[in-house]
Amino acid sequence: MATVPWKTAIAAGLGLALSACGGGSSSKSTPPPVTPTDHLVTISWTANREAGVNKAGGGYTVAIAGMAAIDVPYVTGAAAPTSTGVTLRTGTYTATVTAYAALDALGGATGSRSAPSQVLTIVVP
Amino acid sequence: MRLEAVALHAVLLAGLAFPAAALPAAPGKIAGAYVPGEVLVQYKAGAAARSRTASLAAAGHALLATLDGRGLVRARVAPGQTVAQAITAYASDPAVEWAQPNFVYHVTAVPDDPGYPYLWGWKNTGQTVTAVATQPPGSPVPYATDNPGAAGADMGLEQAWDLITDCSGVVVAVIDSGVNYTHVDLAGNMWNGGAAFPNHGYNFVSGAASSDPMDRNGHGTHVAGTIGAVGNNAAGTVGVCWKASIMAVRVMDASGSGTTAAIVQGVNWAVDHGAKVLNMSLGGPGLDPAYSASITYAQGHDVVVVVAAGNEGSDNDATPSYPCNFTQPNLVCVAALDQAYQLATFSNWGASSVDVGAPGTNVVSTWPGDSIGDTLDAGWSGSTTTAAGGWGYFALSGGGSALVDPGAGFLTASYADGTDDRAWKSFDLSGATGAVLRFYATLDVASGDYFRVAWRTAAGDPFGAGTVVVNETGVNNFPTLVAATPLDISACAGTTTCTIGFQLATDASVNGKGVGVVDFSIGTVRPNAASYNTENGTSMATPAVAGLAAMVRAFNPGFTFADTVGAIKGGGRLAAALAGKTTTGMAVDAMGSLAFINPPTGLAATVH
């Protein structure tokens, strides 16, 4: 088997990658226009273990940049829901989730809220 | 429980009837506690029942109850709707007179324990902390700085106690000098070890391993009371938790010393037997891999480990102290705050090694038994073999007396050559099951001369017929007073004639200045003790946080160690004295930790 210099092999690989992205310089054709489409996107997270999040007055808020926040409150059962569905059009979005409960740090019921989760990037084709 | 009608009532009463038209816009905040998801709606007198039904249906609400015959109903709000939003919606309903939250009224939980007013760390009213009635002689109190301190500089426990006082579902191991598990304020809150461990723990002290972790020092019993002295029992003090499950794990002896082997065994045993919080008010300068491995073992079993920063008044980042400087995520290292929430003068700190601060000065808590003191100015028998020798009493310039040799010319003269001077006295230790001898001494004893301490269970000279527990030669700290290592004389307990003796035996060569003994006391261990003591130290701050860890885990039964540590660190209140000196800059706060919510994790998206 013939050996291939590493430089050559890497260059070939890069060329292949660029072609796959439609960025090859040899083609003069215009890529077909992308038609924005709506997709149902399910956003989920791991359940918080604070008792207050998982009872009446508790729940989560999903924040997607550029959109109205989505409230996911506790409704019934042992825990608040840990997912929500949202329709998103083709594009890239960032989302975070915060958890909340009715109890506040002074012993009242004005509520507490967590810091936001790590940012999730969502790519909708 | 002493029921106190609190100022909160007045606040709530003032806001009891909101006219619908005057309600704040959603999602406004409502002051005071109320039932989540419920509203009370008052319909106008002329509103027929049919109108009320239509009104509720239009709002998406469900009728839960009709409260009277005059149009007041209780309703459940629509899913996803806040109470404030629901109330606002009724503002435009012509059938509604007013709507309001279903407020929750309660008493503030204040325990009836008579020692509660001493506990500034639980509720700081600006009180001055004085020595408690059963204080052992010579106890280093009060801590004079910031006594009194600042009202409100406390852990805010009264509000937390409105929500939870029972932490007994979470086993807290006190890895320490043991616990007097018969103490009246602890017996009801000890871990149930079943038939295998009837004394609520285990004793790993080298050479004395047994199933009896009785405290011979006092340190562990004090720590245990801060975590969980029985609350609201009209006796003594109250712990962070009124009800608790305290596991006594003895790894330090009567002198307050322990070995790596004992500590590692104790930690592993506690973890294996169900402890979910470990209190470790102990430390040292050496990096100890075996010790670190035991903390990691606890982490692997979802156990929170709360440790003391140390009492050298130094920076742990520069001079490490272990276990504080271990880096496992289940570890919380605690500095001591005084009554004004200033860093206590003795407390270590560390911007990257110490996590939080907690009350650690003038801490009143449980003690294994009473202490028998002596004024050292009368009642001592003596003998000497030389005319110039012999012990005597010496009046101290600041008041009080010392037992000294030479008995004549102390401070100015040296002791006699070739003498054997002895002094002894008997003490009644009947009823005690353990005893520790404590005193301070200044010594200048030349090499070849000997200072000895001995005890025996009968009256009379204890040298020869008794047990020698100190035998020092060639030592000079004169005239500084140094605390002698506490001496375990438990074999002397239970007698009416426990006799303690001091001896200075000299040869004919070089002489020193002699010996002075002050602050003499015998600390006892007694069944069903009702004794208390005031102590200072990061050792005393640590159990406040361990108790809080138990409270947080009991309040949130699903919590992991990471959740608990997050709530303790994240739920604290900023304390200026801790800024740049701890990882959080926070003093622990009970209500803040109960209300703290960890950020959600594990986000994922599925595009359909």
Interface residues (C-beta under 8 A of the other chain):
Chain A: H39 L40 V41 T42 I43 S44 W45 T46 N48 R49 E50 A51 G52 V53 K55 A56 G57 G58 Y60 D71 P73 V75 L88 A95 T96 V97 T98 A99 Y100 A101 A102 L103 D104 A105 L106 G107 G108 A109 T110 G111 S112 R113 S114 A115 P116 S117 Q118 L120 I122 V123 V124 P125
Chain B: K29 I30 A31 G32 A33 Y34 V35 P36 G37 P79 G80 V104 Q159 A160 D162 L163 F555 N556 P557 G558 F559 T560 D563 G571 D589 M591 G592 L594 A595 F596 I597 N598 P599 P600 T601 G602 L603 A604 A605 T606 V607 H608
